[in-house]
Amino acid sequence: MEKEITKKLCFVQPRAYYLFNPKADNFADKIGGAQKQSYLYSIELAKHKKFDVHFITANFGQSDLEVIDNVKVWKSFNFQDNILKKTLDLFQILKKIDANICIFRSADIGVAIAIFYIKLFLRKKVLYMIAGDAEVSFKQLKQKSGFLTALAMPFVYKYADFISAQSQTQSALFAKYRKRKPDIVLRNIINLPETAQNKKKQEILWMGRLDKIKNPELFIELAKKYPNEQFVMIAPIVQDFVEYGENIKNKAAQTDNLKYIDYVLPNKTDEYYQKAKIYVISSFSEGFSNTMAEAMANNVPVLSYNVNPDNIFDRYKIGYCAEGNKDKFFEQFESLLNNHWLSEKLGNNGRIY
């Protein structure tokens, strides 16, 4: 019988080290869905003998190479270094690992440079995982990630050997505007927590980085509109939008019934979901939100302002989507607030999904 060939895979997500080692220096402001999904995929794939899984992160003061959950975690560049040194350090590690397939999941000019090197010099294959709906068009990506990233990413979309989307909706939009149909839809994955029946659900929860596309102002407006309810906002300030983040933080602090928390450890977030009676997504655009999936896994009904991947709210009845209509958003909130049976039913549907 022919021996099965082991595939060497290499994920490249510089800021994801904190997920492997929460005791590392806190770069939590940059840990989002892309980092979390890359981390989860890597540790799940590493459970299978036919995959040799590597993961490149930045320099967080760790050893050059660590093995964590069967994943070989490599240290590369330092964030404080200049762009040339960072690039050369990353190239060196990529060459040393010599993976069959390199996997990326972030729209960034650095990603485009790394993939150019892999394709031209290492002659290896690349899987690019679309990180969010903003990537479907130049205009949206420019608004979210800047002109240079929007200019560089079409190279990735053209030359990546494989492209994955998070949903059928995202795949169709990408094919329409980028003129390349993603090769596969790879759903986001999640660890399903134990249900906590003894937790009293009394809060309305919002969780995410303070990024303009996530529209946190709407959540603050919601809190002010319903002063008798208790709202919780877990919202790290990101380096790309420090002034904006500080402004939102100040607005939250001035709202009496809103508790602002700058960061919660990844292994502690379920405690907040389990106390929430409604989870709110105020974003203008997302892929399949990690926080939405985490809320669903904890039996929490979801209220979305505009995000509805694959029409999930209508098809599976896991909450409500207001389709960008603010009046409808407030009406749906009241419906969830005043109908306990309905909220519980929608929350259970999310867990089943």
C-alpha positions in Angstrom: 0.0 0.0 0.0 1.4 3.4 -1.0 2.4 5.5 2.0 0.4 8.7 2.6 2.5 11.8 2.0 2.6 14.3 4.9 1.6 17.8 3.8 3.6 20.7 5.4 1.3 23.7 6.0 2.4 27.1 7.2 0.0 29.7 8.5 1.3 33.3 8.5 -0.4 35.5 11.1 2.2 37.7 13.0 -0.1 38.9 15.7 -1.7 35.6 16.6 1.0 34.4 19.1 -1.1 35.7 22.0 -3.7 33.0 21.2 -1.0 30.3 21.6 0.4 31.9 24.7 -1.9 34.3 26.6 0.9 35.1 29.0 2.8 36.9 26.2 3.0 40.6 25.9 -0.4 42.0 25.2 -1.0 42.7 21.6 -4.7 42.0 22.0 -5.8 45.1 20.1 -4.8 43.4 16.9 -6.3 40.0 17.6 -9.4 39.7 15.5 -11.3 37.2 13.5 -8.5 36.5 11.0 -6.0 35.7 13.8 -8.5 33.6 15.8 -9.6 31.5 12.7 -6.1 30.9 11.6 -5.2 29.7 15.1 -8.2 27.4 15.4 -7.7 25.9 11.9 -4.0 25.3 12.7 -4.6 23.4 16.0 -7.4 21.3 14.5 -5.3 20.4 11.4 -2.4 19.5 13.7 -4.5 16.8 15.2 -4.2 14.8 12.0 -1.0 12.9 11.2 -1.1 13.7 7.5 -0.4 17.4 8.2 2.8 18.9 9.5 1.5 22.3 10.7 3.7 25.4 11.1 2.7 28.9 12.2 4.7 32.1 11.8 4.1 34.9 14.4 6.0 38.0 15.2 8.6 38.4 18.0 6.9 38.5 21.4 10.0 37.5 23.3 9.4 33.8 22.8 11.9 31.1 21.7 12.7 30.8 18.0 10.6 27.7 17.7 8.0 26.3 20.1 5.6 23.4 19.7 2.1 24.3 21.1 -0.8 21.9 20.6 1.2 20.0 18.0 1.7 23.3 16.0 5.3 24.4 15.3 5.2 28.1 16.2 8.0 30.2 14.7 9.2 33.6 15.8 9.9 36.0 13.0 10.3 39.8 12.9 9.9 42.5 15.6 7.1 45.0 15.1 9.5 47.8 15.9 11.9 47.0 13.1 11.9 48.9 9.8 9.9 47.5 6.9 13.0 46.1 5.1 14.3 44.1 8.1 10.8 42.8 8.9 10.4 41.6 5.3 13.8 39.9 5.2 13.2 38.2 8.6 9.9 36.9 7.3 11.4 35.7 4.1 14.2 33.8 6.0 11.6 31.9 8.1 9.5 31.1 5.1 12.5 29.6 3.3 13.6 27.6 6.4 10.1 26.1 6.9 9.8 25.2 3.2 6.0 24.4 3.4 4.0 22.9 0.6 1.2 25.4 1.2 1.4 28.8 2.9 -1.9 30.1 4.3 -2.8 33.8 4.8 -5.9 35.5 6.0 -5.6 39.3 6.2 -5.8 42.0 3.6 -2.5 43.8 4.0 0.4 45.1 1.8 2.8 42.9 3.7 0.7 39.8 2.8 1.0 40.8 -0.9 4.8 41.1 -0.6 5.1 37.7 1.2 3.0 36.0 -1.4 5.0 37.5 -4.2 8.2 36.1 -2.6 6.6 32.6 -2.1 5.3 32.4 -5.7 8.4 33.8 -7.5 11.3 32.5 -5.4 10.1 29.6 -3.3 7.7 28.2 -6.0 5.2 27.0 -3.4 1.4 27.1 -3.3 -0.7 29.7 -1.5 -4.1 29.5 0.1 -5.6 32.9 0.7 -8.7 33.0 3.0 -10.9 36.1 2.5 -11.0 37.9 5.9 -14.0 40.1 5.4 -16.7 41.4 3.0 -14.7 44.6 2.5 -12.4 42.6 0.3 -14.9 42.2 -2.4 -14.3 45.6 -4.0 -11.4 48.1 -4.3 -13.5 50.9 -2.8 -14.6 49.0 0.3 -11.1 47.7 0.9 -9.6 51.2 0.5 -12.0 52.5 3.1 -11.2 49.8 5.6 -7.5 49.2 5.1 -6.1 52.1 3.1 -5.1 52.8 -0.4 -1.8 50.8 -0.5 -3.5 47.6 0.7 -6.3 48.1 -1.7 -3.8 48.6 -4.5 -1.7 45.5 -3.6 -4.3 42.9 -2.9 -5.4 42.3 -6.5 -2.0 40.6 -7.0 -3.0 38.2 -4.2 -6.4 37.5 -5.6 -4.9 36.8 -9.1 -1.9 34.6 -8.1 -3.0 32.7 -5.0 -3.4 29.0 -5.9 -6.6 28.7 -3.8 -9.0 31.3 -2.4 -11.6 30.5 0.2 -14.6 32.5 1.2 -16.5 32.4 4.5 -20.0 32.2 3.0 -21.8 31.7 -0.2 -22.8 35.3 -0.2 -19.2 36.5 0.1 -18.1 34.0 -2.6 -20.7 35.4 -5.0 -19.8 39.0 -4.3 -16.1 38.3 -4.7 -16.7 36.6 -8.0 -18.8 39.4 -9.3 -16.4 42.3 -8.4 -13.0 40.6 -8.4 -13.7 38.4 -11.5 -12.4 35.3 -9.7 -14.7 32.8 -8.1 -13.3 31.5 -4.8 -12.3 27.8 -5.0 -14.2 26.8 -1.8 -16.4 28.1 1.0 -14.7 27.3 4.3 -16.9 28.2 7.2 -15.5 29.7 10.4 -15.0 27.1 13.1 -15.6 27.5 16.8 -15.2 25.6 20.1 -18.7 24.8 21.4 -18.8 25.7 25.1 -20.8 24.0 27.8 -24.1 25.7 28.4 -24.4 27.5 31.7 -28.0 27.2 32.8 -27.3 28.9 36.2 -26.2 32.3 34.8 -28.7 35.1 35.0 -29.1 36.8 31.6 -29.4 40.5 32.3 -27.1 42.4 29.9 -27.0 43.5 26.3 -23.5 42.7 24.9 -21.3 44.2 22.2 -17.8 42.8 21.6 -15.2 43.9 19.0 -12.3 46.1 18.2 -13.0 49.8 18.0 -12.8 50.0 14.2 -15.0 52.4 12.3 -16.5 49.6 10.2 -18.0 48.1 13.3 -20.1 51.2 14.0 -19.9 51.1 17.8 -21.7 54.5 17.9 -25.0 52.7 17.2 -24.6 50.5 20.3 -24.0 53.6 22.5 -27.1 55.2 20.9 -29.0 52.1 21.8 -27.9 52.2 25.4 -28.9 55.9 25.7 -32.3 55.1 24.2 -33.0 52.4 26.8 -31.6 53.7 30.1 -33.3 51.0 32.3 -31.3 48.3 30.6 -27.7 47.3 31.3 -25.2 47.3 28.4 -21.7 45.9 28.3 -19.1 46.9 25.6 -15.9 44.9 25.4 -13.9 47.0 23.0 -10.1 47.2 22.6 -8.6 50.3 21.0 -6.6 49.4 17.9 -3.4 51.2 16.8 -4.8 52.1 13.4 -7.7 54.1 15.0 -6.3 55.4 18.4 -8.0 58.8 18.3 -11.3 57.3 17.1 -11.1 54.6 19.8 -10.4 57.0 22.6 -13.4 59.1 21.4 -15.7 56.1 21.5 -14.3 55.1 24.9 -15.1 58.6 26.3 -18.7 58.4 24.9 -19.2 55.0 26.5 -17.9 56.3 29.8 -20.5 59.1 29.7 -23.3 56.6 29.3 -24.5 55.7 32.8 -26.0 52.3 31.9 -23.1 51.2 29.8 -20.1 49.3 31.2 -16.9 49.7 29.1 -14.3 46.9 29.3 -11.1 47.4 27.2 -10.2 43.7 26.9 -11.1 40.2 28.1 -8.9 37.1 27.8 -10.0 34.8 25.0 -10.7 32.0 27.5 -13.0 34.3 29.6 -15.3 35.6 26.9 -17.9 32.8 27.3 -18.6 34.2 30.8 -19.9 37.4 29.3 -21.9 35.7 26.6 -23.6 33.5 29.2 -24.8 36.6 31.1 -26.1 38.3 27.9 -29.7 38.3 26.9 -29.1 39.9 23.5 -25.9 40.2 21.5 -25.6 43.2 19.2 -23.6 43.5 15.9 -23.7 47.1 14.8 -21.2 46.6 11.9 -21.7 48.1 8.5 -19.9 45.0 7.1 -18.4 41.7 8.3 -17.7 38.3 7.0 -19.2 35.6 9.2 -18.5 37.4 12.5 -16.6 35.3 15.1 -18.3 37.1 17.9 -21.7 36.3 16.4 -20.8 32.6 16.2 -19.6 32.7 19.9 -22.9 34.4 21.0 -24.9 31.7 19.1 -22.8 29.0 20.7 -23.9 30.4 24.1 -27.6 30.4 23.3 -27.7 34.2 22.9 -30.1 35.7 20.3 -28.3 38.1 17.9 -29.5 41.5 16.7 -27.6 42.7 13.6 -27.7 46.1 12.1 -26.6 45.1 8.6 -24.7 41.8 8.6 -26.6 38.7 7.4 -24.2 36.1 5.8 -26.1 33.7 3.6 -29.3 35.1 4.9 -28.8 33.2 8.1 -31.2 35.3 10.2 -34.1 34.4 7.9 -33.2 30.8 7.1 -32.3 29.7 10.6 -34.1 32.1 12.9 -31.1 32.9 15.2 -32.1 36.5 15.7 -32.9 39.6 13.7 -31.2 41.7 11.0 -32.3 45.2 10.4 -30.8 45.4 6.9 -29.2 48.8 7.6 -32.5 50.4 8.7 -32.0 52.1 12.1 -35.8 52.3 12.9 -36.2 48.6 12.2 -33.1 48.0 14.3 -34.7 49.6 17.4 -38.0 47.9 16.8 -36.4 44.5 16.6 -34.5 45.2 19.8 -37.7 45.9 21.6 -39.2 42.7 20.2 -36.3 40.7 21.7 -36.4 42.7 24.9 -40.1 42.2 25.6 -40.6 38.6 24.4 -38.6 36.3 26.7 -40.0 33.2 25.0 -39.0 34.4 21.5 -35.5 35.4 22.7 -34.9 32.0 24.2 -36.2 30.3 21.1 -33.9 32.3 18.8 -30.9 31.8 21.1 -31.5 28.0 21.1 -31.7 28.0 17.3 -28.3 29.7 17.2 -26.8 27.0 19.4 -28.3 24.3 17.1 -26.9 26.0 14.0 
